Amino acid sequence: MVHWEQLERILPLVAKPGRYTGNELNIIRKDWAKTPMKFALAFPDIYDVGSGHLGFKILYSLLNGRGDTLAERVYAPWVDMEEQLRKHGIPLFSLESRRGLGEFDLVGFTLQYELSYTNILNMLDLGGIPLLAQDRDNHHPFVVGGGPCVFNPEPLAEFFDLFVIGDGEEVVMELMDCYSSWQTDTGVQGQREQFLLKAAEIPGVYVPAFYKVTYLNSGIIEQIEPVQDTVPAKVTKRVVQDLDSTFYPKEFVVPYIETVHDRIMLEVMRGCTRGCRFCQAGMIYRPSRERNRSTLLEQARLLTASTGYEEISLASLSTSDYSDIRNLIQNLMAGYGDCGIAISLPSLRVDTFSVGLADEIQNQRRTSLTFAPEAGSQRLRDVINKNVTEADLFSAAEAAFKAGWDTIKLYFMIGLPSETMDDVAGISELVQQVLRLGRQIRAKDGKAGRVRVNVSVGSFVPKSHTPFQWAAQMSGDELKKRQQFLRNQFRDRSISFSWTDVEQSLLEATIARGDRRIGKAILHAWQNGAKFDPWAEHFNWQLWKDAFSATGIKPAFYSLRERDLGETLPWDHIQSGVSKGFLRHEWELAHKGITTPDCRFECSDCGLCPELSVANVLSGGKDHDKD
């Protein structure tokens, strides 16, 4: 346990000491000595970023609701704090009890982004936990991974004891029951392998040590097969079917310092039915499941009372697709508008926005408004199955400007499959037209000079379990050429242009489609100083190039190579429920520029619903009769 006297000596020496003090409103502390099982929830980025993560909040309250379990939070220390921890021999510790990471029974990392993997190794090392799973014994915690990146867990296979695939609310409770049984039956002298064997029998749990990967001379995977008779050949994700009956916190921990996403979040729905071919989240989180409006309003009531937040964010992959969105907003406005609580819609579709919806929230303090056309031409939008048109974008922009917004953010991608420079030029043309439209509309109020268009352009990164998992990533030189072209186009001071670092995108693609061999490069890069790779001021591409060279890995093999449709992919033993045949068909349709409809209205036969015995759950305004 880290004593407060130790922290008093070092906290004055670091930026934002509030990241490490704990004691926030609604913090949960349980008796360490009287609670049999200890679970550390670890986020591989700083407190400012991780404290707002919704999945973290859910698991924190859910696990602490068990009488036999305590859950405490651990975040990556910023570089100044890490320096002090290492200098004074202080282990990375939890915020609730200041226990070292190595004192917990299980340490669960949320894997949101491939570039955070070196932070995971850094946190394990700071916590005194051996980096390689094979080096841990009964005195060490089990290291667990969850989140979207576990749909290709292989790059981290050597570092993690197990992964939870899919929705975590149910499976994490089953995992704790399994641990409790193992703990009771064997005590601390029991073999780790016995627990892992039992855990591997839980649907949705993947234990990489029980699977063997063999390779062909070409470097391509030959097969992935179990080495234990009791583990499944393929691990299928877990799905929570009924969100209304699923646990949701009544309280959120409220930080004392300013953080990202520091607000109430209502998860209005989980999953998406649109079928964008580049979007991993849209595939792995299927089916779409909505919460009833009455459920959401009750959650809002409890959370506003317990937190005092002044913003309610309606969270989902596509909030404006929520079938009862207008009534929900009207109810929230009626209940909280006079209290100065803003309603934000972080994920709007350009084809579903309406003047009425904008009018509903425009009387409150402004929140951001972002649309994502993704591509600059209709041809390319059809390739990626975006299913929106220029007319949809202009209609949405017109509605926003008429409702009083002066600034709109537009998000695009470059490097998409089959993209040409004409498609890139189309981005510039769309942005210029939106700017002219905004000036024309706002001129009627004498505010044409206030109109701004913020343009953000990311580089396409092919991801597992999507129709584009076989696609080649565009080379760094070509991506930079496109970025420079757009910089030259956006000379108007009313247009703000931002873009992603090309080398970061190349690294992301290499890891995202990597196999177990990539783990050696991750370890080598960390050993030579790589950490906080998502942060521009800390990302060092040379460290990674050296790591790939030292471990004999060619990044282009993973990022720039188009896959053969018959190739065994590193994640083929992880099942999202969406069939590989469907993804292959969508890849073929993309080459033809043929779109696939929204599966809310027409089944696209992706295979998920019959495979997992689930279905889309749409509220459809069914709470109306209760009004």
N, C-alpha and C positions, 0 to 999 in steps of 0.2 A: 504494500500500500504506500502511495506517495503522500507524505505528510505536508500539511499546509506550510510549515516553516520552510520546506524545500522550495515550494513554489514562490513564496514571498521573496526569495532571493533572486529569482530569475524573471518573474513576470514584468518587473519594471524595465527589463532589458529588451523586451520584444514588442512588436507592433500588435495592437488590438489584444491585450491580455484577456479581454472578455471572451475570446474564443476558447479559453482553457479553464475558466473558473467554475462553470456550471451554475447551480443555484437559480436557474431561470424559473419564471412562473410556470406552474404545472409540471415541474420536474417530478419524476417518480423515483423515490428511494425505498429500497426494501432491505431488510435485515440480512446481511451477507451470511452470517453464521447460521441463521435459521432457514435459509432458502437453499434447497438441495442443488438446483441447477442454475448455472450462470451463463448467460448468453450476451456476448458483446456484439452490438450492431456497429459495423465498421464501414465508414464511407471514405473512399480513397481520394478525397479532395478536402479542401479546408472547410471549416465550420460554416463560413459565410455561404458557401455553395451547398453543402450537404444538409444543413439544418432545415431547409425548405423542401426536401424530397418527400413526396407523399408516401411512397412505399415504406420509407423509414418510419414515418409517423404511425402508419398502420401497424407495422410489426412491433414497434415500441410499446404501444398500448395493448396490443393483443397478447404479447408474451408476458407482459407484466400483469395481465389479468389472471394468469395462472397462479395458484397458490404456491406451486413448487418451483417457480421460475422467476428469476429477475433478469431484466434486459437493461443494459446500459449502453451509452453512445460513445463512440470513439471516432475522431476525425483525423485526417492527415495534418500534422503540424506544419505551419509555414516554415520556411528555411531558417529563419532566425530562432524559432522555438526548437527546431530539431538540433541546431547547433548547441543550444543550452542543455537540452536533454542529454546529448552525447557527452558534452563537457563535464556534466555533473553526475553522470551515470544513472540518470533517472529514466525508467522505462516509459514508453508510450502508455498513457493511462486513460481510463474512462472518466467521464465528466461527473457521474453520479457519486461514486465511492472512491474515485482516484485509485482504483486498482489497476495494476499493470495488465497489459493485454494477455500476457502468458498465464495469468491466474484464472482465466475464464475456462469453462468447459467447452464452449463452442464459440467461434468467432465467425460471424457471417458478414461477408462483403457484398455490397450491391455493385454489380458490374454494368455500368451505364455506358461506358465509353472505352474503346480499346486503348486510347492513349493514356489512360490512368493506370495501366497495368504495372508500370514501374513504381508507382506510389504504393501499390499493394505490397510489393516486395519490401519497400522501405518501411512500411508500417509493421510488417511481420518482424523485420530485423530489429526495429526500435522496441518492439514488444518482447523480444527475447524468444521468438518462436522460430525454429528451423524453417528455412525457406522451402525445402523439398519435403513433400509429404512422407517420403520413405525414411526420412531422418527423424521423424517424430516418434515419441514413445508415449507411454501412459501418463507421463507428467505434462504432456503438452495438449493444448486444445485441438479439437477437430476444426479444420478450416473449411467453411461452407461458402459457396457462391450462388448468387441469384441475380435476376435482372435480365434485360434483353440480350446481353452479350453471351449468356450461357447457352444460347442456341447454336453457337460454335464454341464450346468450352475447351477445345483441344490445345490452343496456345498456352493455356494455364493448367493443363492436365497434371503436370508434375508438381505443381505448387498447392493444389487443393485436394482435400480429402474427398469431398463430394460436392455436387451441384444440385440445386433445386430448379427443375425446368418448368416454367409456366407460372400461373398464379400461385402466390405463396401462402395465402391465408389458411387454407386447410392443411396443406402438406407440412408446413412448419410445426403445426400442432401435433401431427402424426410423428414427425421427426423427434419432437421432445418426448412424446410417449415412448418411442423406441429407445431413446437415450436413458430415460428413467428406468425402463425395464432392464436394460443392459447394466446400468449403474447399480441397481438393486441386486441383480443376479450375480454379478461378478465383482463389484466393488472396484477400487482403483487398481487391483492386480489383474483385472480382466484384459484380454487381448484386444487391441484396437480393431484388428481384422474382424472379430466377431460382431462388433457394433456395426462396422461398415457392411458386412454381409446382410445383417438385419435391415439396415437402412436402405440397401439396394433393392430390397423387396417392396419398399414403399413406391407406389406408382408415381412417376415424376422425379425420382431421385436417381442420379447418375454418379457412380463411383468409378472414376477413370482407371484406378489401379486394377480393376477387374476386366479390363479390355486390352486387347493386343492389336497394334497397328502394324501391318507389313506393307512394304513398298516395292514397286517395280523398279527396274534399272533406270527407267526414265525419270524417277522421282515421284511419279504419280502413285497414289495409294492403291495397293492391291486389294486389301480387305481390312475391315475392323470387326473383330470377333471377341466374344466373351471368353475369359479363361476360367470362369466359375460356372458350374452347371445351374446354380440357383439365380443367376442374374439374367435379365432379359437381353435378347440380341439387340433390341431397339428400345429406347426410352422415350415414352410419349409424354408430352406436356400435360400438366394439370390445368383444369379449367374450373373456375367458380361460375356456375351457371346462373344462380339467382343472387344478384348484387343486393337486392333489398333485404335479404336475410343474412347477408354476410357482414361480419364485424366492421364497424367504422368508428374511429375515435370520437369521444365526446369532448375531448380537450386536446389542444396542441401545445407543445412546449413553446413558450414565447421568448425569443432571445432578447437580451439586453442591448445588443449591438445591432447595427444595420446589416441585414443579410439579403441575399437574393431570394425572391419569392417568399417574402415574409408577410403572409396573408392567410386568410381562410381559403382552403381549397375544397370545393365540392366536386367529387368525381361523378359527373352526371351520367357518364357511360364509359364502358371499357370495350375496346375493339373498334374496328372500322370496316365498313362494307364497300368502300369505293374501289379498292383493287388497284391502286397506283403500283406500277410494276417495279419501281425502284425502292418502294417503301417497305422496310423490314417490319416495322411496328404494325403496319396494316395487315401483314400476313400472320405474324406470330401471335398477335393478340386477338385474332378471330375466335369465336364469333362476336358480333356486336351485342352488348348487353346494356340496356338502359335501366337506370333507377327511376322509380316512380317519383312524381313531383312531390307528393306528400312526404316521402322519405327524405328527399333533399331539403325540403322546408324545415323539417324537424332537425336535421343535421345542422342547418344554418342557425336555427334558434339556439341549439346547445353550444355551438362553437362561438357565436358572437357573444354569448353570455360568459363563456369561460376564458376568452382571449382578449376581448377589447379591440380586435383588429378593425380597421376602417376600409377594408376591401375584401370582397368575396369573389374569388376566381372560379369560374365554371370550367373545370378541367376535363379534357378528353382529347382524343386525337383529332376530332372534328366537331366542336361543340355546337355549331349551327346546324348540324345534322340531327341533333337531339329532337325527337319528334314532338316534344311538348315545350320547346324552347321559349316561345312567346309567352305562354301562360306562366312559365317558371320565372321569367324576367319580370313580368308584371307583378307577380306575387312578392318577389324579393324587393322590388321597387316600393311597393305599397308598405311592406313591413319595415324597410330599413332606409328608404330614401331620405326621410326627414331626419334621420340620425347622422347623415353625412357619410354613410357607408356606400362606397362605389361598387358597382358590378362590372367585372371585366370578362371579356370573351377572348381568350388567348389564341384560339384556333378556329378562325372563320374560313369557310369555303367561299370562293369568289362567286359561285353560282347559287348561293343560298342566302346571301345577305340581302336585306331589304331596307327600304326607307323607314318603314315602321319599326323594325328592330333597332335601327340606329336612333330613332327618335325616343325609344323607350329608355335608353341609357344616357342620352346626350345632356340631360338636365343635371347630371351629377358631374363631379370632377372627372376630367378626361383621363382615360386609360389608353394604352397603345392600341392601334388598329393595323393589323398586318394581313395582307393577302399574298398567296403563293401561286402565281401562274406557272412557275417552275421552268417553263420553256418559252422561247421567243417566237415560235411559229406554231400554227395549228397542226402541221404535219408532225412535228416532234411531240406536241402534246398528245397526239393520238398514239404515237409510238409508246409513250410512257403510260398511256391510259389515264390521263389526267381528267378527261371528260369535261373540260371547260373550254369556252371560246373567248375570243376577244370581246365579243358583245357582252358576255358574262362579266368580264373584268371591268369594262367601261360602265356597265350598269351598276356594279357594286361601288366603283369609285364615285360615280355621280351621286348615288345615294349618300355616301359618306360626306362628300363635300357639301351637299345640300343640307345635311343634318348638322353642319357646323365644324367638321374637322378641317384643319388646315394642313395636316401632315398625314401621309399614308406611307407605310412601309411595304415594299414589294420584294418578294424572295424568289430568286431564280437559281437554277443549276446550270453549270457548263460541264462539258465532257460526257454528256449522256450518249448512249449508244446511237449511232448513225448521225450524230450532230455534224452540221457543216457550219461554215462561217456565215452563211445566210441566216441560219437559225440564231446565231449569236447577234448578228445585226438586228434581228427581230426584237431582241431584248431592248436594245436602245430605242427602237422605234416605238415600242409599247410604252416605255417610260416617258418618252417625250410627249406622247399623246395624252397620257394621264396627267402630266404637268400642265399641258395646255388646257385640258378639260377643267382641272382644278382652278386655274387662274380665271377662266371664263365664268365659272359658277361663283367663285368667291368675290369676283369683281363687283357683283351686284350689291355686296355689302361693304365695298371699298377695301377688301382685304386680299386682293390678288397678290400683293407682294409678300404675304405671309405663307403662301402655299409652298410646301416642301414635299419632295418625294425621296424617301430614303431607300436606296437600292442595296440589297445584300445578295451576293452571288457566291454560292458554295460550289465546290467541285464534286462531281458524282463519284461516290464510292460504292462499288458493288458489294452487296451483303448476302449472307446465307439465307436460305429459305425464301428467296424472292425469285421472280422470273428472270431477273438480271444477275442471278448468282453465277451464271456462265459467262457474263460479259467481261470483256477486257476493259481495264481502266485506261483512260487517255494518258499519254505520256506527260511528264512534267513540262517539257518544252512546249507542247501544244496547249496545255492548260495556261501556262504563263503568256503565251501569245494571245489567247482569248481575253485574259485579264487586261493586258495592255491595250488591246483594241477597245475594250469598254471604258478604260480610264480615259482614253483619247476622246471617246464619244461624250462622256459626261463632264463637260466643261462648265455648264450652267451652275452657278452657286446655289441654286434652289434644289439641286440634286446632290444628295450625299451618297457616296459609293463606298461600300466595304466588301471585302472578299476574304476567303480563307487562304491560309498558307498552303501552297502547293505541296511542299515536302511533308507537312503534317497529314495531308490527304493521302499521299502516297504511302506513308507509314500506316495510316489507319486501314487502308485497303490490304496491305501486306499482312497485318495481324488479323483483320476481320475474316479473311479467307485462308488463314494459316492452318497448319497442322501441328502436331506435337513438337516437331523440330524447331518451330519458331520460339518455343520456350527458352531454348539455349541462348538465342539472341537477346530476348528480353532480360534474362539474367545477366548476360555480359554487359548490356547497355547500362543496367542499374549499377553493376559493380564499378563501372567507370564514370558514374555520376549522373546518369539520366534519371530525372524525376520531374514531376509537374510538367509533363510533356504537353498537356493541353494549353499551358500558359506560354504565350509568345516569348516572354522574357526569359523563360527557362528551357524552351525547346532547343535542342542542339542536334541538328541533322547529322553532323559529323560523327557524333557518338554512336548513332545508329548505323551509319555506313561502316564504321569500324567494327561494330558488333556483328553485322552481317558478314563482313569479310572474315573476321576471326572464327566464326562458326560455320563458314562454308555455305551460307544461305544466300540465294540470289532473290532479292525482293521482286524482280520482274516476273519470276516464276509464279508468284502468288497474285501480284497486282495487275500486271500488264498482259497476262496470257488469257486468251479466251478459252474456256473449258469445253471439252468435247461433251456432248450430251450423254454419252454412255460412261463417262468417267465416274469413279467412286470419289465422292467429295468428303472432306474431313468431317462433315457434320451429318452424314447420311444415317448414322445410327441414332440421331436425335430427331424425334418426330414432332413437328408442329401441328400435325393433323391435316394440314394442306398437302395434298398428294404431290409427289414429284412429277407425276404425269400431267397434272394441271399446270404446274409451273413451267414444264417443258412446252405445253401447248400455248401458254401465254407468251413465252419467249419467241415461239414461231409466229404468233399473231403480231408481236411487236415488229418483227422484220417486215411484215406486210402492212403495218400501219392500221391494223384493225382493232377497234376498241371492244372492251367487254363491259356490259352494263353493271350498275350497282346491284349487288346481290340482295338488297332489301326488296327490290322490285322484280328481279329475274334471277333465278338460281344459276350460278356459273359453274356448278358441278365441281367445286374445288375439293370435295371429298371429306371436308372437316366434319360437317354435321353428322353424317352416318358413322364416320370412323370413331368420333368421340361421344356420340349420343348426346349432342348439344344442338342448339339452334339459336338464331338471332332472337333477342328478346327486346322488343320495342314497346315503350310505355304507351305510345299512341294517344297520349292525352287521356288515359283511362281513369285518371283521378277526377275528371270533370264532374262526375256524378256526386262527388263528395263536396263540391263547392256550394 
